[in-house]
Amino acid sequence: MNMRAAAPGAALSVVILAAGEGKRMKSRWPKVLQPLAGRPLLAHVLETARALSTTAIHIVYGHGGEAVRAAFPEAGLSWVHQAQQLGTGHAVQQAAPELEDAATVLVLYGDVPLLRAPSLTGLLDVAATGALAVLTMQPADPTGYGRIVRDAAGQVARIVEHKDATAKERRIGECNTGVLAAPARLLKQWLSALRNDNAQGEYYLTDVIGLAARSGVTVTPVMLADPIEALGVNDREQLAELEAVCRRNAARTLMRAGVTLADPARVDVRGVVEHGQDVFLDVNVVLEGHVMLGNNVKIGPGCVVRNCRIGDDTELFAHCVLEGATIGCGARIGPFSRIRPTTALGDGVHIGNFVEVKNATLGAESKANHLSYVGDAEVGAEVNVGAGTIVANYDGANKHRTRIADRAHTGSNSVLVAPITVGEGATIAAGSTVTREVPAHKLTIARARQTTIDSWQRPVKKK
């Protein structure tokens, strides 16, 4: 959904600062590629930028730049390289030549992933009038944040970074989020006037506030309703804190939409969930990618569901792992089942404990209840896959298909060596290894004849 971002006809250019190395993460990956709720930090920021009426998105990258670009190959992104990291002001300077003078510019940060589009519309409305708009907040603990310094008339005069602030200035509760919006033409002028005479020897983007105030341009602070949205990530501890926020927000969204959660603190959503009515999620459920849950779906404790569609009235018992699968209505899966990609299970299918299904289809009311592997197979309706049945689909070099027609039965501990066809209503005797076609409606036995050797003695250890 596009949010109203500026005056009619005005262009909006978003500049995302994503060049930081993130040394405190102690990772070989750039900070903006660290995962949050199943996606890189930068992906969350891009989602916010695209939710606005954005005409251009410029990403300033540096450390691990090629990895960052490779992670976001989609069209419509302008990449700006910052060879040396000399501060936030220096980073925006690199993007300045790409900005149209008539545009409104919004500056965001690749390591501040929780900021939502509705929180920015007021900021952009102010900037569209020709003012410099600054997103501010009042956190419970302002330590580390730049302070908003006002003049005697109460107008914003400048922002002082925590490291450079006096004891009096550090007592100021209104803090800078780092996010600002301004007319591009004016912002370029202020950027060109930045100096690095500060404790860090860097070019601070926040210094444009003082430059704007001295040039007579109105600096308007826009207070962020929820300071949590401005939380950034510098280390693993902060990343975990933001993960908890995402988890809490996702749980609240699900519950408000009618989903029952056994414990909201122990459900992880790492993607998009669509659902019907009366869905129940037990503790420690993880939903990843795009998950679609029908009406009355029940998911037991410890299940992981990734990119799946699950039909009405289906139940997943404890500790199942499903990926890239389509499950029909009224199915029963688990406990301890694994359903692998490109599997489709029909209505009323039962997959039991320690059963693995991969790249296979099972027709309505078919069952594989115990200790079986069904891979690269087309299984008809009302088939019973006996305990310990293995579809041997791999010859060491290639995968082969197995076809099992309706109402066939495989006995316990059967091995079906693909490629093979099992006819309708066929029965394979327990312990058989079948390598040729199994005819319909007949019993097929393929095992060695039982023999007892009377004179045999069990070996004993030498004393």
Secondary structure, DSSP 8 states (H G I E B T S, - for coil): --B--SSTT--EEEEEEE----GGG--SS-GGGSEETTEEHHHHHHHHHHTB--SEEEEEE-TTHHHHHHH---SSEEEEE-SS---HHHHHHHHGGGS-TTSEEEEEETT-----GGGTHHHHHHHTTT-EEEEEE--S--TTS-EEEE-TTS-EEEEE-GGG--HHHHT---EEEEEEEEEHHHHHHHHHT----STT----TTHHHHHHHHTT--EEEEE-S-GGGG---SSHHHHHHHHHHHHHHHHHHHHHTT-EES-GGGEEEEEEEEE-SS-EE-TTEEEEEEEEE-TT-EE-TT-EEES-EE-TT-EE-SS-EEESEEE-TT-EE-SS-EE-TTEEE-TT-EEEET-EEES-EE-TT-EEEES-EEESEEE-TT-EE-TT-EEE-B-SS-B--EEE-TT-EE-TT-EEESSEEE-TT-EE-TT-EE-S-B-TTSEE--S------TT--------
